[in-house]
Amino acid sequence: MTTRGSATGAADSGPGDSADSGTGDSADSGTGDTVADLGEFGLIRAITRRLPTSPDILLGPGDDAAVVAAADGRVVVTTDLLIEGRHFRRDWSSAYDVGRKAAAQNLADVAAMGARPTALVVGLGAPGTLPVTWAEQLADGLRDECALVGASVAGGDVSSSESVVLAITALGDLAGRPPVRRDTARPGDLVVLAGRIGWAEAGLGLLRAAAAGSPVRLDTPGHAELVLAHQRPRPPYRHGPLLAAAGAHAMCDISDGLLADLGHIAAASGVWIDLDSDLVPVPAPIRAAAAAVGTDPLGWILHGGDDHALVACLAPGTEPPADCALIGRVLDPADHGSGAGGSGAGGGGVLVDGHRPAGPTGWDHFRADGAGRRGNGPPKK
């Protein structure tokens, strides 16, 4: 996967490019049962041979660096880390799932800027005991998620580590449009949501309940769908450029929770955002799962991340793209800051039905408990 030292060119793709292959391909594994048996460069060859390249990749794996087309002249860049035991567990998610999720959260960040994702660069740290097939199926997941947006893996690096660590960098093309930032929401804007929220958090809640000995079943259709949403989020990639074309003033993806990410927009823009809880959808599978584990479904909706839906602020009177839901509006801080608990000048924040929400609003890596919300529990060796 590294752009240096690979003996396999970009044209050597793995079997099956379908984004719906499900579990990845396990055939044609490199020799050696573990990555230590295969060695660094054998592992690189085993991974890169499964990764086709898209037209945006002018020079893929096999050289000192990749070359990616930048037709717009500007490149959108984002990076995320996934750490075993913190963001995923190998007994809860397959390697293919981890690959899909790792790609999705980065591709969604690019879409949230209004850009079209073009490429990923992947850093993989792994213990020597990791099965080669796990690394190969991880590559299959990366490949298939990228295929949904016409992107591909341009290169990366591998190294040894005590647990599995992924560092993913995604690139994107703005196609002539200005980037949609977080700090440009305006008073009077409509707040719209594209995609699902609360599904991944509900799936994680079910997994945690089952691990704690609850009799909750994970194989019922509704529960299984929620668990899959935790393992493989479904970001609304196409809505990023669509919302940008509709003139979105501000936008971000929901990775830390709806309230937390709306709070990021509000604080950066110096405005208050009032969320109307009656307009926020609470689907039947989430209601049923919440009843099964004894929690409030709205909590999953408001505080759960990892679905990577998109939330955007549009000018009043703008017709949002299809499948977008109106969920709130942006308030003038001069009129509402003091009443919301602010100073009335500067700052910003989020209200729910006109009131400040109590307690934490979402995920914060350095304020969470040691187990972490998204990957509760120690790594599985």
N, C-alpha and C positions, 0 to 999 in steps of 0.2 A: 504494500500500500504506500510505502514511502516513494517519493519521487527520486530518491537516490538509491542505487543498488538493485533495482528491480530488473530481473532478467526477462520479464515478460512485457511485451508491448501492450499498448492500449487496445489493440484490436482483439486481444485474446479474452473474450467474454465467457462467462459461465453459462451453463445451460438454463433456459427458462427465464425470460425477461419479464414475465407477467407480474404486474403489481398485485395480483390476487393469488399468488402461488401458495400463500398460507403459512407454510412453515420453513420455507427455504429449501435449497437443494443440498442433500448430503452425499450425493454421488461424486466420484472423481476427486476424492480427498487426496491431499498430498501424503507422501509416506510419513510415518511417524504418528504415534497415538496422541502425543502431547506437543505443545509448542516447543518445549525444550528438546524433544526428540527431533523435531523438524528444523530447529534453529531459526535465527532471525531472517535470513534471506530466503530460506525455504518457506517460512510463514508468509513473507511478502509475496512470493510467487503464488502460493496457494490462495491468497486473498485477491490479488489483482487479476488473476485469470477469471474470476467470477464477476468482474466489474466492467461492463461495456461503457463506452464514452458517448456523450451527446455532442451535437455539432458545436456547442460553445467551447468544448475542450479542444484547443488547437494542438496542444502537446500534453499527453497524459502521463501516467506512471512510467518510470524508466529512465528519467533524466534527473539532473540536480534540482529542478523545479518544474512545475507545470506552467503552461501558458493557457490562459482563459480569455476568450473574446470579451471585449468591453465596448460594444457598439455605441453605447450612449456616451462614452468618455468618462463616466463616473461609475464606481463600483460600490455597491452596498456590501458591507462586511459585518458579520456577527459571529460570536464564539460562545459556546456553552460547554460545561463540564458535566459528565455523568459519572458518578462514583458508586461502585458496588456497595450495598449496605446503606447508602444515603439516598440514592435516586432509584435504585432497582435492586431486586433480589433474584438470584439465579433459580431459587426454588419457586418463585412466583411468576417469573417471566422467562420465556425461552430466549436463546441467543437471537433468533429471528425477531422476536418482539422488541428486544433491546435495540437492535439495529433500526427497526422502523421508528421507534420512539426517539432515538437519538437524532435521526435525520429530521423527523417531524418538528421537533421543538426548534431546530435551527432554521429550517425552511419557513416555518411560520413567522419567525422574526423578520426574515427578508420580506415576506408578503405584507407584514404589518407596516413596512416602510412604503408600500405601494409598488414594490419591485417584483420582477419575475426571477425566481431562483434559477441559478445557472450551474452551480458547482458546490461540492463539499470537499474539504480537506480534513482528513481524519487522523488523529493521534490515538494509538491504542497501547495502553500499558496492561500487561497480563502476567499472572504467575506462571512459572514454567510447567506447572501441573495442569494448566488449562487444556482441555481436549482441542485438537486441531479442528474437529468438526464444529465446535462452538464458535471459533473464530470465523470459519467459513460461513456458517449460518448467520452470524452477525453481518458479514458482508452482503449476504443475500437480502437481509432486511434493509440495509442501507440502500442497496441497488433498487429494490422494489418501491421504497418510499420516494426516492429521487425520480423514478419513472413517472410518478403521478404528476410531476410538474415539468418533465422534460429535462431534468438536471442529471448529473452523474458525479461520481467521485473522481476528483482530479489527481489525488495523491495523498500523502501523509507520512506517517512514521510509526514504528513499533518499538517497544522497549519492555523490559521486565519490571514488574511491580508486585507488591504483596497481594493486591486484589485487582479486579478489573477496573480500569479507569479509561474513560473515553473523553477526548477533547475534540470537539467538532467545530470547524469554521465553515460557514456558508457564505457564498457570494451571490450577488444578484444584480440585475440590470434594470434601470429605471425607465428605459424605453422613452426617453425624452421628457418625462414628467418630473416635477420637483418631488423630493422625498416628503412623505407625510410624517411630521414630527409629533412628539408628545406635548411640546410647549406652545402650541398655537391654537388651542381651543378658545372659542370666543363666547361671551355671554349671549344667550339666546339660542345657541346651537342645540340641535337634537342629538341625543345619544342613542346610537343604534348598535345592535349586536348581530354578528354573523357567526353561525356555528353553534355548537353545543357547549353548555357549561354544567358542571356538577357531576357529569358522568364518570370521569376518571376518579374523582374524590369518592363517589359512591362505591365504585369498584374497589378502591383501596380500603374503604370502610368494611366492605364485605370480607376481603382477604384478612384483614386484621381481626375481625370478629371470629372467623373460622380458625385462625391460628391461636386465638385465645380460648378455644374450646366451645364456642357457641355452636348450637345445632343448626345454624343457618346453612342452607344448601347453596353451593356455588354453581350447580349444574342446571338449575331451572332457567328457562329461556331469558327472562328479564335479568336475573342475576348474572348469568353468563355474559350477556351483552355489556353489562356495566364493568365486569372484570376485564373484558377485552378492551373496553375504552380506556382503562388504566394502563393496560399493557401496550396498546397501539392507538394513540390518539388520532383523531380525524380532523385536522385543521381545515378550515375553509379557504384553501390557498387562493382560489380564483377570485375571492372577494377582496383580497388586498388591492390588486390593480383596479378592480371594478370600483371600489370605494374611492380610490385615488382619482380615478377618472370622473367620479361624481362630484369631486371637489371637496373631499374630506379635509377639514381643518386640522384634525389630530387623530391619531390612531395608535393602538398597540395591541399585542396579542395577550390573551389571558393565560398567563403561566403561573402567577403568584396568587391568583384569586380575583374575582370580579371587583370586590371593594378595594383590594390593594392596588390593582392595576388602574382602576379609575382614579384612585388616589394619586398615582404617579402622574397621570395626565393633569389632574387638578392642581397639584403642587407645582408642577413645571410651568403651567399656564397661568397660575395665580388666580384661579377661579374656583367656584364651588360647583359640584355636580350633584344633582338631586336624583337619586334612583327611585323609581316607582315600583315597589315590590309587587303590585298587582299586575304589572306588565312583564315581569320576569317569569319565563315559563318554568314550571316544575313538572317534568314528564312523569307519567305513571310508573315506569320502572324505578325511578328514583324515589317516588313516594313509597312504593312497596318495599324497597330495600331499607329505607329509613325506618319503616314500621318493624321490619324484621330484626333490626339491630337496636331499636329503641332510641332513635335520634331525630332531630328536626331536619327534614329534607331541605329547607331553605338555607340551613347552615352550610350544607354541601354546595349549594348553588352560589351563595355569596362569598364563601371563603375558599372553596376548592379551586386548585389550579390544574395544570397539566392537560386540559382539553385543547388549549391553544386556539380557542375561538378568537375572533377579532372584534374589538369595540372601537367605534369611530364617532367623531363629532362632525355633524353636517349642518350647514346653514339652514335656517328655517325655510320651509317651502321646497327643499330639495327632495326629489323622489329617490329614495334609497334603492339599491339593487334588490332584485328578487331574493327572497329568503332572509332578509334582514328584519329584525324586530326592534321597534322603538321601545326603549327601556327607561328613558329619563331625559333630562335637559340640563344645560349649563346655565348657571345663575350668575348674575352680576355681583361680584364680590362687594361692591359699594353698598348694595341693597341688602345682601344676605350674609355677609361675613360675620357681623356682630351677632346676629340672631342664631347663627350656626355654631357659635362658640369661638369664632375667630375675632380678629381685631377690626375687620371691615376694610383693611388695607393690606395688600400683599398677601402672601401665603396662599391658602386654598385647601380644599378638602372635599370629602364625600358625605352626603346626607342620604339617609334612607327614609323616604316618606316625610322629608322635612326635618329629620332629627339626626344628630350625630350617633353613629353606631357605637356600642360599648365594646371594649376589649380589642384584641388584635384583629386586624382586618384581613390578614392573609399570611403567606409564607415569607419567612426571613431566615436565610441559612444560619445566621449567627445568633438568632434569638430563639431558634427551635430547640426542642429537647435533643439529647445526643443521638437518639435513634433516627430522627428526621421524619418528616411527614410522608415523603414520597416513597421511601424505601425502608420502612420501619424494620429494624432488626439488624443483627450482625451479618456480614457477608457469608455466603455459603461456599465452603471450600470444595 
